[in-house]
Structure formats: C-alpha cells, structure tokens
C-alpha cells in the first residue's frame, strides 16, 4: 500500500476504517521492523508508539472545534516533545 495514496472510501463509508487500518498497520510494522533492525526491542517500541498515539488522541480531543491539519498537528507535536525530559532508565540499561 502506498503512503501517498488518498483514501478510496468516503468518510461516511465503513470500508474507510479498514483502509485506514491497513495503511497504519503497514506503516507501523515498517517502522517497528526498521527500529528493531537498529537494535531497539519490539516491546519498548510498542510502548512508545502506544504512548505517542495516546498523546495524539488527547491532543486532538483538546481542540474539538478545529479542523485537523496534518502540517499543523505535526508542528505542534514537535514542540510538545521538544521540551520533554529524558525518560527514566532502569539500572543496567
């Protein structure tokens, strides 16, 4: 599935959810596979990606009256994460 392909289904069609799922799954697995090949554990990748998804859902929920803009959303998230402290590491990591 090409990442630059627009949705085939209208926003009100049930098929659109499956289309979105397949697109995200393909991108997700590609990201995990590439990061795992660099030495990251799949478990830590899964947790970080889940945290990022949760943060993004909360961000979108905080602005219900605004239309989402991919460029603006990405810019805001870069600003949010730019000032985050380093995560705590376990002894021995």
Biopython code that builds the backbone (N, CA, C, O; Angstrom):
import numpy as np
from Bio.PDB.StructureBuilder import StructureBuilder

atoms = [
    (1, "UNK", "N", (0.844, -1.185, 0.000)),
    (1, "UNK", "CA", (0.000, 0.000, 0.000)),
    (1, "UNK", "C", (0.884, 1.240, 0.000)),
    (1, "UNK", "O", (1.807, 1.352, 0.806)),
    (2, "UNK", "N", (0.600, 2.165, -0.902)),
    (2, "UNK", "CA", (1.378, 3.387, -0.995)),
    (2, "UNK", "C", (0.916, 4.386, 0.063)),
    (2, "UNK", "O", (-0.284, 4.579, 0.257)),
    (3, "UNK", "N", (1.870, 5.022, 0.747)),
    (3, "UNK", "CA", (1.524, 6.007, 1.765)),
    (3, "UNK", "C", (0.963, 7.284, 1.151)),
    (3, "UNK", "O", (0.268, 8.036, 1.835)),
    (4, "UNK", "N", (1.243, 7.543, -0.103)),
    (4, "UNK", "CA", (0.767, 8.780, -0.696)),
    (4, "UNK", "C", (-0.570, 8.615, -1.418)),
    (4, "UNK", "O", (-1.023, 9.532, -2.102)),
    (5, "UNK", "N", (-1.200, 7.454, -1.269)),
    (5, "UNK", "CA", (-2.493, 7.217, -1.904)),
    (5, "UNK", "C", (-3.606, 7.763, -1.006)),
    (5, "UNK", "O", (-3.662, 7.430, 0.178)),
    (6, "UNK", "N", (-4.484, 8.593, -1.556)),
    (6, "UNK", "CA", (-5.592, 9.114, -0.747)),
    (6, "UNK", "C", (-6.605, 8.009, -0.458)),
    (6, "UNK", "O", (-6.604, 6.978, -1.130)),
    (7, "UNK", "N", (-7.467, 8.214, 0.532)),
    (7, "UNK", "CA", (-8.497, 7.216, 0.825)),
    (7, "UNK", "C", (-9.381, 6.990, -0.395)),
    (7, "UNK", "O", (-9.698, 7.926, -1.129)),
    (8, "UNK", "N", (-9.774, 5.738, -0.602)),
    (8, "UNK", "CA", (-10.668, 5.401, -1.715)),
    (8, "UNK", "C", (-12.121, 5.567, -1.299)),
    (8, "UNK", "O", (-12.989, 5.811, -2.137)),
    (9, "UNK", "N", (-12.383, 5.433, -0.007)),
    (9, "UNK", "CA", (-13.751, 5.481, 0.503)),
    (9, "UNK", "C", (-14.065, 6.861, 1.074)),
    (9, "UNK", "O", (-13.180, 7.575, 1.544)),
    (10, "UNK", "N", (-15.355, 7.218, 1.021)),
    (10, "UNK", "CA", (-15.819, 8.466, 1.611)),
    (10, "UNK", "C", (-15.781, 8.331, 3.135)),
    (10, "UNK", "O", (-15.864, 7.223, 3.664)),
    (11, "UNK", "N", (-15.659, 9.432, 3.820)),
    (11, "UNK", "CA", (-15.532, 9.437, 5.283)),
    (11, "UNK", "C", (-16.711, 8.742, 5.976)),
    (11, "UNK", "O", (-16.562, 8.277, 7.106)),
    (12, "UNK", "N", (-17.849, 8.663, 5.340)),
    (12, "UNK", "CA", (-19.013, 8.021, 5.951)),
    (12, "UNK", "C", (-19.113, 6.526, 5.642)),
    (12, "UNK", "O", (-19.995, 5.854, 6.176)),
    (13, "UNK", "N", (-18.248, 5.996, 4.808)),
    (13, "UNK", "CA", (-18.308, 4.586, 4.439)),
    (13, "UNK", "C", (-17.547, 3.717, 5.429)),
    (13, "UNK", "O", (-16.494, 4.111, 5.929)),
    (14, "UNK", "N", (-18.087, 2.520, 5.714)),
    (14, "UNK", "CA", (-17.451, 1.586, 6.644)),
    (14, "UNK", "C", (-16.090, 1.124, 6.148)),
    (14, "UNK", "O", (-15.182, 0.908, 6.950)),
    (15, "UNK", "N", (-15.937, 0.971, 4.862)),
    (15, "UNK", "CA", (-14.692, 0.480, 4.272)),
    (15, "UNK", "C", (-13.514, 1.399, 4.601)),
    (15, "UNK", "O", (-12.370, 0.947, 4.636)),
    (16, "UNK", "N", (-13.782, 2.674, 4.839)),
    (16, "UNK", "CA", (-12.717, 3.644, 5.112)),
    (16, "UNK", "C", (-11.930, 3.255, 6.361)),
    (16, "UNK", "O", (-10.710, 3.419, 6.397)),
    (17, "UNK", "N", (-12.613, 2.742, 7.383)),
    (17, "UNK", "CA", (-11.930, 2.320, 8.609)),
    (17, "UNK", "C", (-10.936, 1.205, 8.310)),
    (17, "UNK", "O", (-9.810, 1.219, 8.807)),
    (18, "UNK", "N", (-11.351, 0.246, 7.505)),
    (18, "UNK", "CA", (-10.448, -0.848, 7.146)),
    (18, "UNK", "C", (-9.274, -0.335, 6.313)),
    (18, "UNK", "O", (-8.137, -0.768, 6.504)),
    (19, "UNK", "N", (-9.549, 0.580, 5.396)),
    (19, "UNK", "CA", (-8.483, 1.181, 4.587)),
    (19, "UNK", "C", (-7.447, 1.862, 5.484)),
    (19, "UNK", "O", (-6.241, 1.681, 5.318)),
    (20, "UNK", "N", (-7.944, 2.641, 6.429)),
    (20, "UNK", "CA", (-7.064, 3.362, 7.354)),
    (20, "UNK", "C", (-6.265, 2.374, 8.198)),
    (20, "UNK", "O", (-5.064, 2.551, 8.403)),
    (21, "UNK", "N", (-6.935, 1.340, 8.683)),
    (21, "UNK", "CA", (-6.271, 0.317, 9.487)),
    (21, "UNK", "C", (-5.125, -0.323, 8.706)),
    (21, "UNK", "O", (-4.015, -0.458, 9.220)),
    (22, "UNK", "N", (-5.396, -0.710, 7.478)),
    (22, "UNK", "CA", (-4.365, -1.363, 6.660)),
    (22, "UNK", "C", (-3.193, -0.435, 6.376)),
    (22, "UNK", "O", (-2.039, -0.863, 6.410)),
    (23, "UNK", "N", (-3.480, 0.822, 6.098)),
    (23, "UNK", "CA", (-2.421, 1.799, 5.856)),
    (23, "UNK", "C", (-1.555, 1.970, 7.105)),
    (23, "UNK", "O", (-0.327, 1.936, 7.030)),
    (24, "UNK", "N", (-2.208, 2.154, 8.250)),
    (24, "UNK", "CA", (-1.472, 2.355, 9.501)),
    (24, "UNK", "C", (-0.698, 1.109, 9.902)),
    (24, "UNK", "O", (0.433, 1.209, 10.375)),
    (25, "UNK", "N", (-1.290, -0.052, 9.720)),
    (25, "UNK", "CA", (-0.611, -1.301, 10.074)),
    (25, "UNK", "C", (0.664, -1.473, 9.252)),
    (25, "UNK", "O", (1.709, -1.846, 9.785)),
    (26, "UNK", "N", (0.573, -1.201, 7.958)),
    (26, "UNK", "CA", (1.743, -1.319, 7.085)),
    (26, "UNK", "C", (2.849, -0.359, 7.535)),
    (26, "UNK", "O", (4.010, -0.750, 7.652)),
    (27, "UNK", "N", (2.480, 0.884, 7.781)),
    (27, "UNK", "CA", (3.463, 1.883, 8.221)),
    (27, "UNK", "C", (4.030, 1.535, 9.596)),
    (27, "UNK", "O", (5.230, 1.675, 9.832)),
    (28, "UNK", "N", (3.165, 1.081, 10.499)),
    (28, "UNK", "CA", (3.566, 0.708, 11.848)),
    (28, "UNK", "C", (4.588, -0.433, 11.819)),
    (28, "UNK", "O", (5.630, -0.362, 12.470)),
    (29, "UNK", "N", (4.277, -1.474, 11.063)),
    (29, "UNK", "CA", (5.181, -2.624, 11.005)),
    (29, "UNK", "C", (6.506, -2.262, 10.341)),
    (29, "UNK", "O", (7.557, -2.760, 10.744)),
    (30, "UNK", "N", (6.463, -1.404, 9.335)),
    (30, "UNK", "CA", (7.695, -0.954, 8.691)),
    (30, "UNK", "C", (8.565, -0.192, 9.705)),
    (30, "UNK", "O", (9.774, -0.407, 9.777)),
    (31, "UNK", "N", (7.944, 0.690, 10.476)),
    (31, "UNK", "CA", (8.667, 1.458, 11.481)),
    (31, "UNK", "C", (9.268, 0.540, 12.550)),
    (31, "UNK", "O", (10.438, 0.682, 12.906)),
    (32, "UNK", "N", (8.474, -0.391, 13.056)),
    (32, "UNK", "CA", (8.960, -1.320, 14.080)),
    (32, "UNK", "C", (10.097, -2.186, 13.538)),
    (32, "UNK", "O", (11.114, -2.371, 14.206)),
    (33, "UNK", "N", (9.923, -2.710, 12.340)),
    (33, "UNK", "CA", (10.972, -3.548, 11.748)),
    (33, "UNK", "C", (12.278, -2.777, 11.558)),
    (33, "UNK", "O", (13.356, -3.296, 11.846)),
    (34, "UNK", "N", (12.180, -1.543, 11.074)),
    (34, "UNK", "CA", (13.389, -0.743, 10.862)),
    (34, "UNK", "C", (14.070, -0.408, 12.187)),
    (34, "UNK", "O", (15.294, -0.489, 12.287)),
    (35, "UNK", "N", (13.297, -0.034, 13.201)),
    (35, "UNK", "CA", (13.878, 0.302, 14.504)),
    (35, "UNK", "C", (14.449, -0.942, 15.183)),
    (35, "UNK", "O", (15.503, -0.873, 15.815)),
    (36, "UNK", "N", (13.763, -2.076, 15.056)),
    (36, "UNK", "CA", (14.261, -3.324, 15.645)),
    (36, "UNK", "C", (15.577, -3.733, 14.982)),
    (36, "UNK", "O", (16.467, -4.264, 15.647)),
    (37, "UNK", "N", (15.701, -3.493, 13.700)),
    (37, "UNK", "CA", (16.941, -3.814, 12.996)),
    (37, "UNK", "C", (18.101, -2.953, 13.501)),
    (37, "UNK", "O", (19.263, -3.338, 13.370)),
    (38, "UNK", "N", (17.793, -1.810, 14.067)),
    (38, "UNK", "CA", (18.826, -0.937, 14.632)),
    (38, "UNK", "C", (19.180, -1.312, 16.071)),
    (38, "UNK", "O", (20.118, -0.767, 16.652)),
    (39, "UNK", "N", (18.415, -2.254, 16.640)),
    (39, "UNK", "CA", (18.728, -2.718, 17.989)),
    (39, "UNK", "C", (17.689, -2.404, 19.046)),
    (39, "UNK", "O", (17.852, -2.807, 20.198)),
    (40, "UNK", "N", (16.626, -1.697, 18.692)),
    (40, "UNK", "CA", (15.573, -1.414, 19.670)),
    (40, "UNK", "C", (14.725, -2.658, 19.876)),
    (40, "UNK", "O", (14.440, -3.391, 18.930)),
    (41, "UNK", "N", (14.322, -2.892, 21.130)),
    (41, "UNK", "CA", (13.459, -4.030, 21.434)),
    (41, "UNK", "C", (12.027, -3.714, 20.997)),
    (41, "UNK", "O", (11.546, -2.594, 21.167)),
    (42, "UNK", "N", (11.360, -4.714, 20.437)),
    (42, "UNK", "CA", (9.998, -4.515, 19.952)),
    (42, "UNK", "C", (9.045, -4.101, 21.079)),
    (42, "UNK", "O", (8.113, -3.329, 20.851)),
    (43, "UNK", "N", (9.277, -4.610, 22.287)),
    (43, "UNK", "CA", (8.422, -4.256, 23.425)),
    (43, "UNK", "C", (8.527, -2.769, 23.753)),
    (43, "UNK", "O", (7.515, -2.113, 24.002)),
    (44, "UNK", "N", (9.756, -2.233, 23.753)),
    (44, "UNK", "CA", (9.898, -0.819, 24.082)),
    (44, "UNK", "C", (9.350, 0.055, 22.952)),
    (44, "UNK", "O", (8.811, 1.133, 23.202)),
    (45, "UNK", "N", (9.489, -0.406, 21.728)),
    (45, "UNK", "CA", (8.917, 0.329, 20.601)),
    (45, "UNK", "C", (7.396, 0.360, 20.702)),
    (45, "UNK", "O", (6.779, 1.405, 20.494)),
    (46, "UNK", "N", (6.797, -0.775, 21.021)),
    (46, "UNK", "CA", (5.337, -0.850, 21.131)),
    (46, "UNK", "C", (4.823, 0.104, 22.211)),
    (46, "UNK", "O", (3.827, 0.798, 22.006)),
    (47, "UNK", "N", (5.499, 0.138, 23.354)),
    (47, "UNK", "CA", (5.061, 1.031, 24.435)),
    (47, "UNK", "C", (5.195, 2.494, 24.043)),
    (47, "UNK", "O", (4.303, 3.294, 24.322)),
    (48, "UNK", "N", (6.300, 2.851, 23.399)),
    (48, "UNK", "CA", (6.493, 4.239, 22.999)),
    (48, "UNK", "C", (5.489, 4.654, 21.926)),
    (48, "UNK", "O", (4.966, 5.768, 21.964)),
    (49, "UNK", "N", (5.221, 3.780, 20.987)),
    (49, "UNK", "CA", (4.250, 4.097, 19.943)),
    (49, "UNK", "C", (2.837, 4.217, 20.528)),
    (49, "UNK", "O", (2.053, 5.062, 20.096)),
    (50, "UNK", "N", (2.520, 3.374, 21.506)),
    (50, "UNK", "CA", (1.215, 3.477, 22.171)),
    (50, "UNK", "C", (1.112, 4.804, 22.923)),
    (50, "UNK", "O", (0.067, 5.454, 22.887)),
    (51, "UNK", "N", (2.187, 5.210, 23.605)),
    (51, "UNK", "CA", (2.196, 6.493, 24.312)),
    (51, "UNK", "C", (2.011, 7.652, 23.337)),
    (51, "UNK", "O", (1.245, 8.579, 23.602)),
    (52, "UNK", "N", (2.709, 7.597, 22.220)),
    (52, "UNK", "CA", (2.578, 8.658, 21.222)),
    (52, "UNK", "C", (1.154, 8.720, 20.664)),
    (52, "UNK", "O", (0.601, 9.804, 20.483)),
    (53, "UNK", "N", (0.571, 7.564, 20.394)),
    (53, "UNK", "CA", (-0.799, 7.526, 19.888)),
    (53, "UNK", "C", (-1.762, 8.109, 20.922)),
    (53, "UNK", "O", (-2.662, 8.874, 20.577)),
    (54, "UNK", "N", (-1.570, 7.747, 22.178)),
    (54, "UNK", "CA", (-2.420, 8.267, 23.255)),
    (54, "UNK", "C", (-2.281, 9.783, 23.354)),
    (54, "UNK", "O", (-3.278, 10.498, 23.457)),
    (55, "UNK", "N", (-1.048, 10.268, 23.322)),
    (55, "UNK", "CA", (-0.816, 11.717, 23.380)),
    (55, "UNK", "C", (-1.503, 12.431, 22.216)),
    (55, "UNK", "O", (-2.064, 13.513, 22.385)),
    (56, "UNK", "N", (-1.454, 11.823, 21.050)),
    (56, "UNK", "CA", (-2.055, 12.445, 19.879)),
    (56, "UNK", "C", (-3.581, 12.469, 19.987)),
    (56, "UNK", "O", (-4.213, 13.451, 19.598)),
    (57, "UNK", "N", (-4.165, 11.411, 20.504)),
    (57, "UNK", "CA", (-5.614, 11.379, 20.705)),
    (57, "UNK", "C", (-6.019, 12.465, 21.702)),
    (57, "UNK", "O", (-7.005, 13.169, 21.481)),
    (58, "UNK", "N", (-5.275, 12.606, 22.785)),
    (58, "UNK", "CA", (-5.571, 13.649, 23.775)),
    (58, "UNK", "C", (-5.423, 15.034, 23.168)),
    (58, "UNK", "O", (-6.231, 15.923, 23.436)),
    (59, "UNK", "N", (-4.398, 15.217, 22.355)),
    (59, "UNK", "CA", (-4.197, 16.496, 21.680)),
    (59, "UNK", "C", (-5.391, 16.815, 20.771)),
    (59, "UNK", "O", (-5.908, 17.932, 20.800)),
    (60, "UNK", "N", (-5.824, 15.850, 19.974)),
    (60, "UNK", "CA", (-6.966, 16.078, 19.089)),
    (60, "UNK", "C", (-8.236, 16.355, 19.885)),
    (60, "UNK", "O", (-9.050, 17.190, 19.490)),
    (61, "UNK", "N", (-8.407, 15.659, 21.003)),
    (61, "UNK", "CA", (-9.589, 15.857, 21.845)),
    (61, "UNK", "C", (-9.603, 17.247, 22.480)),
    (61, "UNK", "O", (-10.667, 17.769, 22.814)),
    (62, "UNK", "N", (-8.442, 17.833, 22.643)),
    (62, "UNK", "CA", (-8.352, 19.149, 23.282)),
    (62, "UNK", "C", (-8.755, 20.274, 22.340)),
    (62, "UNK", "O", (-8.870, 21.422, 22.768)),
    (63, "UNK", "N", (-8.969, 19.969, 21.081)),
    (63, "UNK", "CA", (-9.328, 21.007, 20.107)),
    (63, "UNK", "C", (-10.490, 20.548, 19.231)),
    (63, "UNK", "O", (-10.346, 20.427, 18.014)),
    (64, "UNK", "N", (-11.648, 20.293, 19.855)),
    (64, "UNK", "CA", (-12.782, 19.718, 19.129)),
    (64, "UNK", "C", (-13.373, 20.617, 18.046)),
    (64, "UNK", "O", (-13.990, 20.114, 17.106)),
    (65, "UNK", "N", (-13.202, 21.915, 18.155)),
    (65, "UNK", "CA", (-13.823, 22.819, 17.189)),
    (65, "UNK", "C", (-12.907, 23.189, 16.032)),
    (65, "UNK", "O", (-13.301, 23.948, 15.147)),
    (66, "UNK", "N", (-11.703, 22.665, 16.029)),
    (66, "UNK", "CA", (-10.762, 22.977, 14.956)),
    (66, "UNK", "C", (-10.684, 21.823, 13.973)),
    (66, "UNK", "O", (-10.787, 20.659, 14.362)),
    (67, "UNK", "N", (-10.505, 22.138, 12.732)),
    (67, "UNK", "CA", (-10.317, 21.102, 11.713)),
    (67, "UNK", "C", (-8.860, 20.672, 11.771)),
    (67, "UNK", "O", (-7.961, 21.513, 11.793)),
    (68, "UNK", "N", (-8.626, 19.377, 11.797)),
    (68, "UNK", "CA", (-7.261, 18.854, 11.878)),
    (68, "UNK", "C", (-6.489, 19.195, 10.617)),
    (68, "UNK", "O", (-7.008, 19.112, 9.504)),
    (69, "UNK", "N", (-5.246, 19.577, 10.815)),
    (69, "UNK", "CA", (-4.342, 19.860, 9.703)),
    (69, "UNK", "C", (-3.074, 19.078, 9.934)),
    (69, "UNK", "O", (-2.418, 19.255, 10.960)),
    (70, "UNK", "N", (-2.716, 18.225, 9.012)),
    (70, "UNK", "CA", (-1.554, 17.359, 9.177)),
    (70, "UNK", "C", (-0.300, 18.163, 9.479)),
    (70, "UNK", "O", (0.455, 17.816, 10.388)),
    (71, "UNK", "N", (-0.074, 19.213, 8.742)),
    (71, "UNK", "CA", (1.134, 20.019, 8.933)),
    (71, "UNK", "C", (1.134, 20.669, 10.306)),
    (71, "UNK", "O", (2.139, 20.614, 11.014)),
    (72, "UNK", "N", (0.020, 21.284, 10.694)),
    (72, "UNK", "CA", (-0.047, 21.943, 11.992)),
    (72, "UNK", "C", (0.059, 20.950, 13.132)),
    (72, "UNK", "O", (0.745, 21.219, 14.118)),
    (73, "UNK", "N", (-0.607, 19.804, 13.021)),
    (73, "UNK", "CA", (-0.546, 18.795, 14.065)),
    (73, "UNK", "C", (0.887, 18.331, 14.280)),
    (73, "UNK", "O", (1.341, 18.229, 15.420)),
    (74, "UNK", "N", (1.596, 18.053, 13.208)),
    (74, "UNK", "CA", (2.974, 17.591, 13.312)),
    (74, "UNK", "C", (3.845, 18.666, 13.957)),
    (74, "UNK", "O", (4.709, 18.354, 14.777)),
    (75, "UNK", "N", (3.627, 19.910, 13.597)),
    (75, "UNK", "CA", (4.416, 21.007, 14.166)),
    (75, "UNK", "C", (4.175, 21.148, 15.660)),
    (75, "UNK", "O", (5.113, 21.343, 16.432)),
    (76, "UNK", "N", (2.917, 21.049, 16.063)),
    (76, "UNK", "CA", (2.580, 21.164, 17.484)),
    (76, "UNK", "C", (3.212, 20.019, 18.264)),
    (76, "UNK", "O", (3.789, 20.242, 19.328)),
    (77, "UNK", "N", (3.112, 18.801, 17.751)),
    (77, "UNK", "CA", (3.681, 17.658, 18.464)),
    (77, "UNK", "C", (5.195, 17.772, 18.575)),
    (77, "UNK", "O", (5.766, 17.373, 19.589)),
    (78, "UNK", "N", (5.850, 18.305, 17.560)),
    (78, "UNK", "CA", (7.306, 18.503, 17.660)),
    (78, "UNK", "C", (7.620, 19.458, 18.797)),
    (78, "UNK", "O", (8.584, 19.250, 19.534)),
    (79, "UNK", "N", (6.815, 20.504, 18.949)),
    (79, "UNK", "CA", (7.033, 21.455, 20.043)),
    (79, "UNK", "C", (6.764, 20.807, 21.394)),
    (79, "UNK", "O", (7.515, 21.023, 22.345)),
    (80, "UNK", "N", (5.703, 20.015, 21.486)),
    (80, "UNK", "CA", (5.358, 19.347, 22.745)),
    (80, "UNK", "C", (6.497, 18.437, 23.184)),
    (80, "UNK", "O", (6.908, 18.471, 24.344)),
    (81, "UNK", "N", (7.010, 17.621, 22.264)),
    (81, "UNK", "CA", (8.025, 16.637, 22.620)),
    (81, "UNK", "C", (9.427, 17.228, 22.701)),
    (81, "UNK", "O", (10.326, 16.589, 23.249)),
    (82, "UNK", "N", (9.636, 18.415, 22.176)),
    (82, "UNK", "CA", (10.965, 19.028, 22.209)),
    (82, "UNK", "C", (11.387, 19.338, 23.644)),
    (82, "UNK", "O", (12.578, 19.319, 23.954)),
    (83, "UNK", "N", (10.429, 19.621, 24.517)),
    (83, "UNK", "CA", (10.750, 20.011, 25.891)),
    (83, "UNK", "C", (10.505, 18.911, 26.910)),
    (83, "UNK", "O", (10.544, 19.164, 28.114)),
    (84, "UNK", "N", (10.252, 17.690, 26.444)),
    (84, "UNK", "CA", (10.024, 16.591, 27.380)),
    (84, "UNK", "C", (11.338, 16.136, 28.003)),
    (84, "UNK", "O", (12.367, 16.094, 27.328)),
    (85, "UNK", "N", (11.306, 15.796, 29.287)),
    (85, "UNK", "CA", (12.520, 15.272, 29.922)),
    (85, "UNK", "C", (12.842, 13.882, 29.396)),
    (85, "UNK", "O", (11.978, 13.182, 28.870)),
    (86, "UNK", "N", (14.085, 13.506, 29.547)),
    (86, "UNK", "CA", (14.506, 12.155, 29.157)),
    (86, "UNK", "C", (13.771, 11.146, 30.041)),
    (86, "UNK", "O", (13.587, 11.391, 31.233)),
    (87, "UNK", "N", (13.352, 10.026, 29.478)),
    (87, "UNK", "CA", (12.674, 9.009, 30.306)),
    (87, "UNK", "C", (13.632, 8.396, 31.319)),
    (87, "UNK", "O", (14.842, 8.337, 31.102)),
    (88, "UNK", "N", (13.063, 7.944, 32.426)),
    (88, "UNK", "CA", (13.876, 7.257, 33.429)),
    (88, "UNK", "C", (14.344, 5.931, 32.869)),
    (88, "UNK", "O", (13.595, 5.255, 32.164)),
    (89, "UNK", "N", (15.543, 5.557, 33.166)),
    (89, "UNK", "CA", (16.087, 4.304, 32.673)),
    (89, "UNK", "C", (16.274, 3.352, 33.847)),
    (89, "UNK", "O", (16.598, 3.767, 34.960)),
    (90, "UNK", "N", (16.064, 2.082, 33.580)),
    (90, "UNK", "CA", (16.291, 1.064, 34.599)),
    (90, "UNK", "C", (17.782, 0.912, 34.837)),
    (90, "UNK", "O", (18.593, 1.212, 33.962)),
    (91, "UNK", "N", (18.133, 0.452, 36.010)),
    (91, "UNK", "CA", (19.540, 0.175, 36.301)),
    (91, "UNK", "C", (20.013, -0.910, 35.343)),
    (91, "UNK", "O", (19.345, -1.928, 35.166)),
    (92, "UNK", "N", (21.151, -0.689, 34.736)),
    (92, "UNK", "CA", (21.704, -1.656, 33.807)),
    (92, "UNK", "C", (21.390, -1.368, 32.351)),
    (92, "UNK", "O", (21.878, -2.072, 31.466)),
    (93, "UNK", "N", (20.574, -0.335, 32.079)),
    (93, "UNK", "CA", (20.285, -0.009, 30.675)),
    (93, "UNK", "C", (21.312, 0.965, 30.163)),
    (93, "UNK", "O", (21.254, 1.371, 29.002)),
]
sb = StructureBuilder()
sb.init_structure("model")
sb.init_model(0)
sb.init_chain("A")
sb.init_seg("    ")
for serial, (resi, resn, name, xyz) in enumerate(atoms, 1):
    if name == "N":
        sb.init_residue(resn, " ", resi, " ")
    sb.init_atom(name, np.array(xyz, "f"), 0.0, 1.0, " ", f" {name:<3s}", serial, name[0])
structure = sb.get_structure()
